[in-house]
């Protein structure tokens, strides 16, 4: 009984260790999943920044197109001014118009200069935005690679958990089978022990009877009897003790063999 308790304790420890391992793998998987969710959120934010940068680039393109239109208008006004000077060189009104045109030209020049400066700044900003977009795309690609690696690790952990579960089920099945065999052998052992006790009781009775017969023989009260019943011609009342020593030996050997098998199974379970 003490051996059985020790064996069950060893099995329980092994089960607890495997369950603890499953719990550790489950916690690791949860941490990895949370990290993946964080990376996915960061990826969405980067995509949002990328979309905003594209909108700003479209705005810059529109401003650049508008600057080109202004340059065209300035060229047209300059051409009109030249035509007015050639056609009405002596007209004061034309001179006034020319002055106005010159003034407008100056204003247009200032505007054009400001627009050109703004365009240059926008182009520079667009280049910076494009560089930032490239950097963001690189970071997104890197994050996607990390997510793939984490997914692979999660798959490996899930496979390991499944393998441990299968091993646990296999060990549980083997333990149940060993328990059945142990119970059967213990039943046989109990039967053998019962038979041995019965035979030992018979042997003690026979030894007592042999002792009594031996004392009678030593006192000259009668011969030693070797069998129970009648021996010889007409010799009645001569009783002997017939001991079934082979049966006793077989019963004892059977009990020892059964006990040895039980011990072997218990040792195998400990390993």
Order of alpha helices (4+ residues) and beta strands (2+ residues): alpha-alpha-alpha
